[in-house]
Amino acid sequence: MRRTVRLYRRLLGAHLRAALQYEADFWIMIGAAALTQVIGVVFLGAIFAKIPELHGWAFWEVVTVYAMVSIGEGVGSLFFEGTWRLARRINLGELDYLLVRPYPVALQVMGSDVGLHGAGNLVVGGVLLGLGVANSRIEWSLGTVALGVLLLISAIVIKTAISLGTNSGSFWIAGPVSVFGYALHQVGDLARYPITIYALGVRLFIGVVVPFAFVSFFPVAVLLDRGDQAKLGLLTPIVAVYCVVAAWWVFRRGLRRYESAGN
């Protein structure tokens, strides 16, 4: 395990050093990502300027939900951006190089690129999360802090696993871009808001079929002690394990279909 972590860190570090050679791009991408997240919060502020609550959720509570998605995307982009390059590697036959190396192929794929915009998402998401929990009705204790950390880590794992699993669809849907992965990524943006505002079909899809709601809504419901929603939120670590196993299984199944570039 130590060797795996060390090699992954070195692999990621090499790509990060390469990306940082272009300093202007670095700051532009971080600024653009941060601005996108801020615009989303401004949009929320405009909504709450007209209404006091959104299906029983106050402004700062919704900001906390929003921040969880931002942090998940930030970590995914910064440390596991390679999942979004999988379709291109399959299309060009570049997985050949990864298959002959003595290191898990999935980890090589995930660590094969660095999304610098993830740093902007992570910073803004962290600030929003801090402001959100500070202004929400949460009864803090050592147990609550430990539970909150566990839920946050589990939410990040779920988001990363979903990215790997959905992008693995490129093994079946040929093309230089992961159409399936990007489509579900857009659906995942629905989890930036309380899922109670959606119709039953949408709630079932982002809560059960592809559990984006466990990245944000349900973990926050636990901290806010929201009854049945909080009870479901306690399943977040279990859902994280399920998503990792499912994503790994889909990736391995897809890898069996890989036919190389033929040259």
PyMOL commands that set and color helices and strands:
alter all, ss='L'
color gray80, all
select helices_A, chain A and resi 2-19+23-48+59-92+95-99+105-110+117-134+142-171+179-192+195-197+200-209+212-215+217-223+228-233+236-257
alter helices_A, ss='H'
color red, helices_A
deselect
rebuild
show_as cartoon
